[in-house]
Amino acid sequence: MALNKKIALPLLVFLLACAAVGGWFLWQNQLSDKSAAEKTTRVKQLYTCSMHPFIIREKPGLCPVCGMELIRKIDNSASSAAQTPADMPAHVSLSPAQRVMANVATVEAKQEILNKEINAVGIVQYDQSRQARVTAWATGRIDKLQVNSVGAFVSKDMPVAELYSPDLVAAQQEYLLAIRSREQLKDSSFPSISQNGEGLVTSARERLKLLGVRENQIATLKKTGRPDIRLAIYSPFSGIVIEKMVQQGQYVNTGEVLFNIADLSAVWVELELYENEFPNIHIGQQVDIRSRSFPENVFTGRIAFIYPFLDPKTRTLKARVELRNPGLKLKPDMFVNASIRVPLESTIVVPLTAVIDTGKRQVVWVESSPGMFEPRDVQVGEKNTDNIQILSGINPGDKVAVSGAYLIDSESQLKGNSSEPDKKTR
């Protein structure tokens, strides 16, 4: 009995000690759990700039970049974690306040016809069908010039010079002699003689025409009966004198050029086109021409001819555009910019700002649900100054981010979701 008491007493003391130690550990665990809960629930207030979100400070103050007053930073990590499932690591969730701050706007992808724009440079040239040369039809001396400088405007049938030519004087005298002979022979009883007189007049008249004498000048010669020592040389049509080849008093030969005249009311523009643009160019296409001298004016013409050979130095093809030149604003040898619109087939079209080009692929951020954005790899086609063609990756009606897409992509990368493809470990 005494032995049992000796064993029971220490055992009781041991059990009480174990219970006390266990209770102490339990109390410490509860304190640590409560402290951890308080730490997790207690969030330190931070301040940021509405214009520069990367500026984060522990105390209120002014932004060091723009000087604006800092505002409280809203911690959306818990809400973002709740909204973004674990199996959607690349998705980015934005609250309404974040969308306003990041200026995120979306539009629907549409199925429509995209006009591809081909831009080219060109040089203004003379319209070769509106150029002419004033030449001397007979050998002689330029006694008078009515046009004395390059750039002067001449109208059609305007006298530009007066020529003294012994050949012209002789031809006029021969014509007057033929007329007098015809008058003397017309009353002959022999028909062959009277017809011969008429033939002499016709022959002399044709010779005057071949020497450049006009019908009105021949009529004046017949009326006055006196040869004109100096005969006028006329301009064949209206235009600008672009070359003056003679001086007053100069002797010229038959066929020698006196003036070059060009009509600038219409001009040519020769465009330089690259090889990859050949399939989209054809005769009859409308072309808009702009000049730096007159940026507010758009000159419209059409492709009239495509040269059948390449320039071996520039590897470009030339296309000729014919257009009107009101006010003679376009000058020969002037550089201009040209734009050609080529309509493509109906396709998915989004604004150009919606596509992020990473260098290896093209990404579009699509709003899959309100406030939730996901990246889509797309294959792009042609583009113009505003829109781009999407060949695959999205469907008509998808809402894509057109502004703030780069900020969404940056937010995704800050969360550890890079838009770049995974790199292989070497």
Backbone hydrogen bonds, N-H to C=O, Kabsch-Sander energy under -0.5 kcal/mol:
donor,donor_aa,acceptor,acceptor_aa,energy
5,K,1,M,-1.7
6,K,2,A,-1.7
7,I,3,L,-1.4
8,A,4,N,-2.7
9,L,5,K,-1.9
11,L,7,I,-1.5
12,L,8,A,-2.2
13,V,9,L,-2.1
14,F,10,P,-2.5
15,L,11,L,-2.2
16,L,12,L,-2.2
17,A,13,V,-2.1
18,C,14,F,-2.3
19,A,15,L,-2.3
20,A,16,L,-2.1
21,V,17,A,-2.5
22,G,18,C,-2.6
23,G,19,A,-2.2
24,W,20,A,-2.1
25,F,21,V,-2.3
26,L,22,G,-2.2
27,W,23,G,-2.1
28,Q,24,W,-2.2
29,N,25,F,-2.3
30,Q,26,L,-1.9
31,L,27,W,-1.9
32,S,28,Q,-2.5
33,D,29,N,-2.5
34,K,30,Q,-2.2
35,S,31,L,-2.4
36,A,32,S,-2.6
37,A,33,D,-2.3
38,E,34,K,-2.3
39,K,35,S,-2.2
40,T,36,A,-2.5
41,T,37,A,-2.3
42,R,38,E,-1.8
43,V,41,T,-0.8
47,Y,57,R,-3.3
48,T,71,I,-3.0
49,C,52,H,-0.8
49,C,55,I,-0.8
55,I,52,H,-2.2
56,I,54,F,-0.7
57,R,47,Y,-3.2
63,C,68,M,-3.2
67,G,63,C,-1.5
70,L,61,G,-3.0
71,I,48,T,-3.3
73,K,46,L,-2.8
74,I,72,R,-0.5
75,D,73,K,-0.5
76,N,74,I,-0.9
80,S,76,N,-2.9
81,A,77,S,-2.3
82,A,78,A,-2.0
83,Q,79,S,-2.3
84,T,80,S,-2.9
88,M,85,P,-1.4
91,H,88,M,-1.0
92,V,373,F,-2.7
94,L,371,G,-2.7
99,R,95,S,-2.4
100,V,96,P,-1.9
101,M,97,A,-2.4
102,A,98,Q,-2.7
103,N,99,R,-0.6
103,N,100,V,-0.5
104,V,99,R,-2.3
105,A,103,N,-0.5
105,A,403,S,-1.4
107,V,400,V,-2.0
109,A,398,D,-2.6
110,K,349,V,-1.8
112,E,110,K,-0.8
112,E,347,T,-2.7
114,L,112,E,-0.5
114,L,345,E,-0.6
116,K,114,L,-0.8
116,K,342,V,-2.8
117,E,383,K,-0.6
118,I,116,K,-0.6
118,I,340,I,-3.0
119,N,117,E,-0.6
120,A,338,A,-2.2
121,V,272,E,-0.6
122,G,336,V,-2.3
123,I,270,E,-1.5
124,V,334,M,-2.4
125,Q,268,W,-3.4
127,D,266,A,-0.6
128,Q,126,Y,-0.9
130,R,127,D,-2.4
131,Q,128,Q,-0.9
132,A,261,I,-2.5
134,V,259,F,-2.6
135,T,133,R,-0.7
136,A,256,E,-2.1
137,W,135,T,-0.6
140,G,252,V,-2.0
141,R,164,Y,-3.0
142,I,250,Q,-2.8
143,D,141,R,-1.0
143,D,162,E,-1.8
144,K,162,E,-1.4
146,Q,160,V,-1.8
147,V,160,V,-1.2
148,N,146,Q,-0.5
151,G,241,V,-3.4
152,A,149,S,-1.1
154,V,239,G,-2.8
157,D,235,S,-2.4
158,M,155,S,-1.6
160,V,233,I,-3.0
161,A,233,I,-1.2
162,E,144,K,-2.5
163,L,231,L,-2.9
164,Y,141,R,-2.9
165,S,163,L,-0.6
165,S,229,I,-0.7
169,V,165,S,-2.1
170,A,166,P,-2.5
171,A,167,D,-2.3
172,Q,168,L,-2.1
173,Q,169,V,-2.2
174,E,170,A,-2.4
175,Y,171,A,-1.8
176,L,172,Q,-2.3
177,L,173,Q,-2.5
178,A,174,E,-2.2
179,I,175,Y,-2.0
180,R,176,L,-2.2
181,S,177,L,-2.5
182,R,178,A,-2.3
183,E,179,I,-1.9
184,Q,180,R,-1.7
185,L,181,S,-2.2
186,K,182,R,-1.4
188,S,185,L,-1.5
193,I,190,F,-0.8
194,S,190,F,-1.8
195,Q,191,P,-2.6
196,N,192,S,-1.5
197,G,193,I,-1.6
198,E,194,S,-1.4
199,G,195,Q,-2.1
200,L,196,N,-1.7
201,V,197,G,-1.5
202,T,198,E,-2.1
203,S,199,G,-2.4
204,A,200,L,-2.3
205,R,201,V,-2.2
206,E,202,T,-2.2
207,R,203,S,-1.7
208,L,204,A,-1.7
209,K,205,R,-1.8
210,L,206,E,-2.1
211,L,207,R,-1.1
212,G,209,K,-1.7
213,V,208,L,-2.5
218,I,214,R,-2.3
219,A,215,E,-2.5
220,T,216,N,-1.9
221,L,217,Q,-2.2
222,K,218,I,-2.4
223,K,219,A,-2.0
224,T,220,T,-2.8
225,G,221,L,-2.4
229,I,227,P,-0.6
231,L,163,L,-2.3
231,L,229,I,-0.5
233,I,161,A,-3.1
235,S,158,M,-1.9
239,G,154,V,-2.7
240,I,262,A,-3.4
241,V,152,A,-2.6
242,I,240,I,-0.7
242,I,260,N,-2.5
243,E,260,N,-1.4
245,M,243,E,-0.5
245,M,258,L,-2.8
246,V,258,L,-0.7
249,G,142,I,-3.5
250,Q,247,Q,-1.9
252,V,140,G,-2.9
255,G,136,A,-4.1
256,E,253,N,-2.0
258,L,134,V,-3.6
259,F,134,V,-1.4
260,N,243,E,-2.2
261,I,132,A,-3.1
262,A,240,I,-2.4
263,D,130,R,-2.7
264,L,262,A,-0.7
266,A,263,D,-0.6
267,V,323,L,-2.1
268,W,125,Q,-2.2
269,V,321,V,-2.1
270,E,123,I,-2.2
271,L,269,V,-0.7
271,L,319,A,-3.0
272,E,121,V,-2.3
273,L,271,L,-0.6
273,L,317,L,-2.9
275,E,315,R,-0.5
277,E,274,Y,-1.5
278,F,275,E,-1.4
280,N,277,E,-1.0
281,I,278,F,-1.9
284,G,303,I,-2.6
285,Q,282,H,-1.5
287,V,301,G,-2.8
288,D,339,S,-2.4
289,I,287,V,-0.5
289,I,299,F,-3.4
290,R,337,N,-2.8
291,S,294,F,-0.6
297,N,294,F,-1.7
299,F,289,I,-2.7
299,F,297,N,-0.5
300,T,298,V,-0.5
301,G,287,V,-2.4
302,R,322,E,-1.6
303,I,285,Q,-2.0
304,A,320,R,-2.7
305,F,320,R,-1.4
307,Y,318,K,-2.2
311,D,316,T,-2.6
315,R,311,D,-2.4
316,T,311,D,-0.5
317,L,273,L,-3.0
318,K,309,F,-0.6
319,A,271,L,-1.4
320,R,305,F,-3.4
321,V,269,V,-2.5
322,E,302,R,-2.2
323,L,267,V,-1.9
324,R,300,T,-0.5
325,N,265,S,-2.9
328,L,325,N,-2.0
329,K,326,P,-1.0
331,K,329,K,-0.6
333,D,124,V,-3.9
334,M,331,K,-1.7
336,V,122,G,-2.3
337,N,290,R,-2.9
338,A,120,A,-3.2
339,S,288,D,-2.0
340,I,118,I,-2.3
341,R,286,Q,-0.5
342,V,116,K,-3.4
342,V,340,I,-0.5
344,L,114,L,-2.4
347,T,112,E,-2.8
348,I,390,I,-0.7
349,V,110,K,-3.1
350,V,388,I,-1.9
352,L,386,D,-3.1
354,A,351,P,-1.7
355,V,352,L,-1.1
356,I,363,V,-3.0
357,D,355,V,-0.6
358,T,356,I,-0.8
358,T,361,R,-2.5
359,G,361,R,-0.5
362,Q,378,V,-0.6
363,V,356,I,-2.6
364,V,376,R,-2.4
365,W,354,A,-0.5
366,V,364,V,-0.6
366,V,374,E,-3.0
367,E,399,K,-2.7
368,S,366,V,-1.2
368,S,372,M,-1.0
369,S,372,M,-1.2
372,M,369,S,-2.7
373,F,92,V,-2.9
373,F,371,G,-0.5
374,E,366,V,-2.6
376,R,364,V,-2.4
378,V,362,Q,-2.2
379,Q,392,S,-2.1
380,V,378,V,-0.6
381,G,389,Q,-2.6
384,N,387,N,-2.5
388,I,350,V,-2.5
389,Q,382,E,-3.0
390,I,348,I,-2.8
391,L,379,Q,-3.4
391,L,389,Q,-0.6
392,S,379,Q,-1.1
397,G,109,A,-2.8
398,D,395,N,-2.0
400,V,107,V,-2.8
400,V,398,D,-0.6
401,A,365,W,-2.5
402,V,105,A,-2.7
402,V,400,V,-0.5
403,S,105,A,-1.3
408,I,404,G,-2.1
409,D,405,A,-2.4
410,S,406,Y,-2.2
411,E,407,L,-2.4
412,S,408,I,-2.2
413,Q,409,D,-2.0
414,L,410,S,-2.2
415,K,411,E,-1.3
416,G,413,Q,-1.5
417,N,412,S,-2.9
418,S,416,G,-0.7
